[in-house]
Amino acid sequence: MRDVDLRHYWMPFTDNRRFKAQPRLVASAEGMYYTTVEGKKVLDGLATLWCVNAGHGRTPIVEAIRRQAGELDFASSFGLGHPLPFALAERIAALAPAGMGHVFFTNSGSEAIDTAMKMAVGYHRLRGEGTRTRFVGRERSYHGVNIGGTSLGGVSANRKAYSGILMPGIDHLRHTHDPQRRFVRGCAENGAQLADELEERIIPLHDASNIAAVVVDPVSASGGVLVPPKGYLARLREICSRHGILLVFDEVITGWGRLGAPFAAQHFGVVPDLITFAKGITSGAVPLGGVIVRNEIYDTFMGAQAAGMEFFHGYTYSGHPLACAAALAALDLYAEEKLFDIPLAAAFEDAVHALKGLPHVVDCRNLGFIGAVELAARPGAPGARAYEAFEKCWERGVFVRPIGDALAFCPPLIAEKKHLEELFGVTAEVLKSLS
């Protein structure tokens, strides 16, 4: 595999020319580490892409996939069925906030967002409020790469690339990051009033009767780990409830233990109407996503007509047997090893903020087992310093992710103290070496 021809694969979200000139190829992985094709060990400091929460190559997940592939490789969920998605939906509903008892499966977080958007519009239409077709997203939030999610998202590079085909009827709240408030541990004490923009600007502009839903990621992880101020999400919930607007939490990253609870909704004590999930549900082993739905919304669809299809939407691989088997095994692991407790959360927070004072560091942010260090941009070259730090960390055996001028950290939940010491020790060395 070291001599594989790199020319034909068009890689996603990658500088293909730069990568193929100096590739980083992984041959295997186990626990907290990759092994490259050259045989070098690399600590996975980002759970690969915010998803390998139980660590790599976990035997129960691997064996569940192997058994399922030999028993039932695929069966459609279009008017057919098999037991696994029903069993998995029951498990997920038991972990979800009270009153959210139904699950629709997709293959990714991007698909889950588009599914949630259709559900929101359909729910209002069935209730006789068909004018509610507008959505509200938030600056610097990421909601996947389908047209719906790209339109909802507030990542400027993604929006710029497809500006001519983005969905109309979408407005955006300002993001929650205050550049004057730096090196905050967890949630800032002040800033809940940022949610008032919904009621003070957006609702008067469009009228609540035209707004279907507000969609936010509780922590804007892919936006640079932007942590909401205390009370912010609760205030959004209050405003949405007051005006009949659905509240959607995009928990593709914050779900499955990342904040010390099954979902960020429970960490913050705020119950949305819909929760999108993916990534950690299978610990990244097989693609799987979905939407968790409040009972009233599901019941509205089920009671809207006497017979016939209630929701004209779905994917060929919704509820795929291998994905469901992997998810059930992952949920067992999370429970048996109590991984959602994240006992090293305080040590992780200390390690993130220990980077304060190093060259070029202008901010440190964290919540649960997600963190970031922001670096001063080089004049005329935004993002260049963080990307160089990413490359140097990889060379020294640690994988972190550059997001603009920030470096993000999101280790698997199985991380031990020695892994945190390695992750942040190497990062500190690299930061000291940057010009």
CORQUI-V685344 format. One record per residue. N is the residue number from 1. RES is the residue in one small letter. SS is DSSP state (h for helix, s for strand, l for the rest). OMEGA is omega in degrees with one decimal (NA if undefined). D_LAST is the distance of its C-alpha to the last C-alpha in Angstrom with 1 decimal. Layout:
# CORQUI-V685344
n->(N/N)
res->(RES/RES)
ss->(SS/SS)
omega->(OMEGA/OMEGA)
d_last->(D_LAST/D_LAST)
This chain:
# CORQUI-V685344
n->(1/2/3/4/5/6/7/8/9/10/11/12/13/14/15/16/17/18/19/20/21/22/23/24/25/26/27/28/29/30/31/32/33/34/35/36/37/38/39/40/41/42/43/44/45/46/47/48/49/50/51/52/53/54/55/56/57/58/59/60/61/62/63/64/65/66/67/68/69/70/71/72/73/74/75/76/77/78/79/80/81/82/83/84/85/86/87/88/89/90/91/92/93/94/95/96/97/98/99/100/101/102/103/104/105/106/107/108/109/110/111/112/113/114/115/116/117/118/119/120/121/122/123/124/125/126/127/128/129/130/131/132/133/134/135/136/137/138/139/140/141/142/143/144/145/146/147/148/149/150/151/152/153/154/155/156/157/158/159/160/161/162/163/164/165/166/167/168/169/170/171/172/173/174/175/176/177/178/179/180/181/182/183/184/185/186/187/188/189/190/191/192/193/194/195/196/197/198/199/200/201/202/203/204/205/206/207/208/209/210/211/212/213/214/215/216/217/218/219/220/221/222/223/224/225/226/227/228/229/230/231/232/233/234/235/236/237/238/239/240/241/242/243/244/245/246/247/248/249/250/251/252/253/254/255/256/257/258/259/260/261/262/263/264/265/266/267/268/269/270/271/272/273/274/275/276/277/278/279/280/281/282/283/284/285/286/287/288/289/290/291/292/293/294/295/296/297/298/299/300/301/302/303/304/305/306/307/308/309/310/311/312/313/314/315/316/317/318/319/320/321/322/323/324/325/326/327/328/329/330/331/332/333/334/335/336/337/338/339/340/341/342/343/344/345/346/347/348/349/350/351/352/353/354/355/356/357/358/359/360/361/362/363/364/365/366/367/368/369/370/371/372/373/374/375/376/377/378/379/380/381/382/383/384/385/386/387/388/389/390/391/392/393/394/395/396/397/398/399/400/401/402/403/404/405/406/407/408/409/410/411/412/413/414/415/416/417/418/419/420/421/422/423/424/425/426/427/428/429/430/431/432/433/434/435)
res->(m/r/d/v/d/l/r/h/y/w/m/p/f/t/d/n/r/r/f/k/a/q/p/r/l/v/a/s/a/e/g/m/y/y/t/t/v/e/g/k/k/v/l/d/g/l/a/t/l/w/c/v/n/a/g/h/g/r/t/p/i/v/e/a/i/r/r/q/a/g/e/l/d/f/a/s/s/f/g/l/g/h/p/l/p/f/a/l/a/e/r/i/a/a/l/a/p/a/g/m/g/h/v/f/f/t/n/s/g/s/e/a/i/d/t/a/m/k/m/a/v/g/y/h/r/l/r/g/e/g/t/r/t/r/f/v/g/r/e/r/s/y/h/g/v/n/i/g/g/t/s/l/g/g/v/s/a/n/r/k/a/y/s/g/i/l/m/p/g/i/d/h/l/r/h/t/h/d/p/q/r/r/f/v/r/g/c/a/e/n/g/a/q/l/a/d/e/l/e/e/r/i/i/p/l/h/d/a/s/n/i/a/a/v/v/v/d/p/v/s/a/s/g/g/v/l/v/p/p/k/g/y/l/a/r/l/r/e/i/c/s/r/h/g/i/l/l/v/f/d/e/v/i/t/g/w/g/r/l/g/a/p/f/a/a/q/h/f/g/v/v/p/d/l/i/t/f/a/k/g/i/t/s/g/a/v/p/l/g/g/v/i/v/r/n/e/i/y/d/t/f/m/g/a/q/a/a/g/m/e/f/f/h/g/y/t/y/s/g/h/p/l/a/c/a/a/a/l/a/a/l/d/l/y/a/e/e/k/l/f/d/i/p/l/a/a/a/f/e/d/a/v/h/a/l/k/g/l/p/h/v/v/d/c/r/n/l/g/f/i/g/a/v/e/l/a/a/r/p/g/a/p/g/a/r/a/y/e/a/f/e/k/c/w/e/r/g/v/f/v/r/p/i/g/d/a/l/a/f/c/p/p/l/i/a/e/k/k/h/l/e/e/l/f/g/v/t/a/e/v/l/k/s/l/s)
ss->(l/l/l/l/l/l/l/l/l/l/l/l/l/l/l/h/h/h/h/h/h/l/l/l/l/s/s/s/s/s/s/l/s/s/s/s/l/l/l/l/s/s/s/s/l/l/h/h/h/h/l/l/l/l/l/s/l/l/h/h/h/h/h/h/h/h/h/h/h/h/h/l/l/l/l/l/l/l/l/l/l/l/h/h/h/h/h/h/h/h/h/h/h/h/h/l/l/l/l/l/l/s/s/s/s/s/l/l/h/h/h/h/h/h/h/h/h/h/h/h/h/h/h/h/h/h/l/l/l/l/l/l/l/s/s/s/s/s/l/l/l/l/l/l/l/l/h/h/h/h/h/h/l/l/l/h/h/h/h/h/h/l/l/l/l/l/l/l/l/s/s/s/s/l/l/l/l/l/l/l/l/l/l/l/l/l/l/l/l/l/l/h/h/h/h/h/h/h/h/h/h/h/h/h/h/h/l/h/h/h/s/s/s/s/s/s/l/l/s/s/l/l/l/l/l/s/s/l/l/l/l/h/h/h/h/h/h/h/h/h/h/h/h/l/l/s/s/s/s/s/l/l/l/l/l/l/l/l/l/l/l/l/l/h/h/h/h/h/l/l/l/l/l/s/s/s/s/l/h/h/h/h/l/l/l/l/l/l/s/s/s/s/s/l/h/h/h/h/h/h/h/h/l/l/l/l/l/l/l/l/l/l/l/l/l/l/l/l/l/l/h/h/h/h/h/h/h/h/h/h/h/h/h/h/h/h/l/l/h/h/h/l/l/l/h/h/h/h/h/h/h/h/h/l/l/l/l/l/l/l/s/s/s/s/s/s/s/l/l/s/s/s/s/s/s/l/l/s/l/l/s/l/l/h/h/h/h/h/h/h/h/h/h/h/h/l/l/s/s/l/s/s/s/l/l/s/s/s/s/l/l/l/l/l/l/l/h/h/h/h/h/h/h/h/h/h/h/h/h/h/h/h/h/l/l)
omega->(179.9/-176.9/-178.4/179.0/-175.1/-168.5/-164.2/-178.2/176.2/-170.4/-179.8/176.4/-176.1/166.2/-171.6/-178.0/179.5/-179.8/-174.8/173.2/179.4/-171.0/171.6/-174.4/-179.8/-179.2/-178.1/178.6/176.9/178.1/-177.2/-167.8/162.1/162.4/-178.4/178.8/176.8/179.0/-179.0/175.3/178.5/178.3/179.6/-177.7/-179.4/-172.7/-177.2/175.1/179.6/-169.2/-174.1/-171.8/-179.2/-177.4/-174.2/168.9/-177.4/-172.4/-179.6/179.1/179.6/-178.2/178.2/178.2/-178.9/179.8/-176.5/179.4/179.2/-176.6/177.9/-175.7/-179.8/168.3/-179.3/171.5/178.0/177.5/176.6/176.0/172.0/-168.9/-167.5/-179.8/176.7/178.1/-179.3/178.1/177.7/179.4/-178.8/179.7/178.9/179.1/-175.1/174.3/-179.6/178.7/177.6/-167.4/-176.3/-173.1/173.9/-174.1/174.2/179.8/-175.4/174.5/177.6/178.8/179.8/179.1/178.8/177.0/179.4/178.4/178.0/178.6/-177.5/-179.8/-179.9/179.4/-179.8/-179.7/179.6/179.1/178.0/179.2/-175.2/177.7/-179.0/-178.7/-179.3/177.1/176.8/173.9/-178.8/176.4/175.8/172.6/-179.9/-178.4/178.1/-169.0/168.2/-175.4/177.8/-178.5/176.8/179.3/178.0/-174.4/-179.1/176.0/-168.8/-178.4/178.3/-178.1/179.6/-175.9/-174.2/-172.2/-176.2/-176.0/177.3/-178.4/169.8/173.6/178.9/175.1/-176.4/167.4/174.3/180.0/-173.2/-177.2/176.8/-177.2/177.0/-178.3/-172.9/176.5/177.1/175.0/-178.5/-176.8/175.3/-179.0/-175.8/176.8/179.0/-177.2/176.4/178.3/-177.1/176.6/178.5/-176.5/-175.1/-177.2/-169.1/179.5/175.8/-178.8/-173.1/-173.4/-176.9/-177.6/179.2/-174.6/-179.0/-172.9/168.1/-176.9/178.7/166.2/-175.2/168.2/-179.2/-173.1/-179.6/173.8/178.7/-176.9/177.1/-173.1/-178.2/174.4/178.0/177.4/-176.1/-177.7/176.6/179.5/174.4/179.0/-179.1/-177.6/179.3/179.9/-177.7/-174.0/176.9/-178.9/177.1/176.1/-178.9/172.4/172.6/-175.6/178.7/178.8/-174.1/178.4/173.7/167.0/-173.3/179.4/177.7/177.1/177.8/-179.4/175.8/177.7/179.1/176.8/-177.0/-178.4/-178.8/-178.5/175.9/177.1/178.6/173.9/171.5/-179.4/174.2/172.6/-171.8/-178.7/175.2/-171.2/176.3/-172.1/178.6/178.8/176.6/174.7/178.3/178.3/173.0/-165.7/174.7/-172.6/-177.4/-179.4/177.9/-178.1/178.1/177.1/-176.0/-176.3/-173.2/-178.1/-174.7/-177.4/177.0/-177.5/-175.5/-172.1/-175.7/-175.5/176.1/-178.7/-179.0/-174.2/174.4/179.5/-177.7/-176.4/-178.8/179.8/-179.8/177.9/178.4/-178.6/179.2/178.0/178.6/178.5/175.5/179.4/179.7/-177.5/-176.2/-177.2/178.0/-175.0/179.6/180.0/-175.9/-178.0/-179.6/-178.7/-179.6/178.4/176.9/178.2/179.3/-178.4/176.7/-174.4/173.5/178.0/176.6/179.3/176.3/-177.1/173.1/-177.9/-179.1/177.2/170.7/-177.6/179.8/166.4/-177.2/179.0/173.3/178.6/177.3/169.9/180.0/-178.0/174.3/-179.9/172.3/179.9/177.7/-178.4/-180.0/178.3/-174.7/-177.7/179.5/179.4/176.1/177.7/176.6/-179.1/-179.4/175.6/178.8/179.5/-178.5/171.5/177.9/178.4/171.4/-174.9/173.5/174.6/-173.3/178.7/177.8/169.0/-177.4/178.2/-179.6/-174.4/172.8/-176.5/177.6/-176.3/174.4/-177.6/-179.3/178.6/176.7/178.8/178.1/-178.3/-174.1/174.2/178.0/179.3/179.1/178.3/-178.9/-179.8/179.2/-176.8/-175.2/175.0/NA)
d_last->(35.4/32.6/34.2/34.6/34.5/31.6/33.0/35.4/33.6/32.0/29.5/29.2/26.1/24.1/22.5/25.3/24.3/20.8/22.4/25.3/23.3/21.5/23.7/23.5/27.2/28.8/32.2/33.3/32.5/34.2/33.6/30.0/28.7/28.5/29.4/27.9/30.1/28.7/29.9/26.6/26.7/24.2/24.5/25.2/23.2/24.4/28.1/27.2/27.5/28.6/32.0/32.6/33.7/36.1/33.8/34.3/37.6/39.7/43.2/45.2/43.4/43.6/47.3/48.1/46.7/48.5/51.8/51.6/50.9/54.1/56.1/55.2/52.4/52.8/55.1/54.8/54.8/56.6/60.0/59.8/58.0/57.3/57.0/53.3/51.8/54.6/53.8/50.0/50.7/52.8/50.1/47.5/50.0/50.7/47.0/46.5/47.4/51.1/52.8/50.4/52.6/52.0/49.4/48.9/46.9/44.4/42.0/38.7/37.2/37.2/40.9/41.5/40.2/42.5/45.3/44.8/44.9/48.2/49.6/48.8/50.6/53.4/54.0/54.4/56.6/58.9/59.3/60.4/57.2/56.2/54.4/51.5/49.2/46.1/43.0/40.2/36.7/33.6/30.3/27.3/29.9/30.1/33.7/33.4/33.8/37.6/38.6/39.8/36.6/34.4/36.6/36.5/32.7/30.3/27.3/26.9/25.7/28.7/31.1/30.0/30.7/34.2/35.1/38.5/39.8/38.6/41.5/43.1/44.2/40.9/39.3/36.2/35.7/32.5/29.9/29.8/26.3/26.3/22.9/24.6/25.3/22.3/22.1/25.7/27.2/29.3/31.2/31.0/34.4/34.7/34.4/37.4/38.7/36.1/38.7/41.3/39.8/41.8/45.0/44.3/42.9/43.1/46.6/48.2/46.7/47.9/50.5/50.3/53.2/50.9/47.9/48.0/45.0/41.7/39.1/36.0/33.8/34.2/30.5/28.4/26.5/25.4/24.6/21.8/24.1/25.8/28.5/31.7/33.0/36.1/39.2/37.6/38.9/42.2/42.6/41.8/44.6/47.0/46.5/46.9/50.0/51.5/51.2/52.0/48.6/47.3/44.0/42.0/39.3/36.9/36.4/35.1/32.1/33.5/36.8/37.9/36.7/33.1/34.0/36.7/39.6/40.8/39.5/37.5/40.8/42.2/39.1/39.4/43.2/43.4/45.5/44.7/47.2/45.3/42.4/40.6/39.2/37.9/35.2/36.1/39.9/39.9/36.7/35.5/38.2/40.2/39.5/41.3/41.1/43.6/44.8/46.5/49.1/51.0/54.7/56.0/54.0/55.2/58.8/58.8/58.1/60.7/63.3/63.0/65.5/68.4/67.1/64.6/60.9/59.1/55.5/55.0/51.6/50.2/48.4/49.9/48.0/48.3/49.2/48.7/50.3/47.4/45.0/47.5/48.1/44.4/44.1/47.1/45.8/42.4/44.2/46.3/43.2/41.6/44.9/45.8/42.4/42.0/38.5/38.7/38.8/35.1/35.8/32.1/31.1/30.7/28.7/26.4/26.1/25.2/22.6/20.9/21.0/19.9/16.3/16.8/15.0/11.9/8.5/8.6/12.1/14.7/17.6/19.3/22.5/25.2/28.9/30.9/28.9/26.4/23.0/19.6/16.4/15.0/11.5/10.9/11.0/9.1/11.9/14.4/12.8/13.9/13.4/10.9/8.1/11.2/12.6/9.9/10.3/14.0/14.1/12.5/14.9/17.7/17.2/17.5/20.6/19.8/20.3/18.9/19.0/16.6/18.5/17.0/14.0/15.6/16.0/19.7/21.7/25.4/26.8/30.4/32.9/33.9/30.7/31.4/29.6/28.3/26.7/24.9/23.7/22.4/20.8/19.0/18.4/16.5/14.5/13.7/12.6/10.3/8.8/8.4/6.6/3.8/0.0)
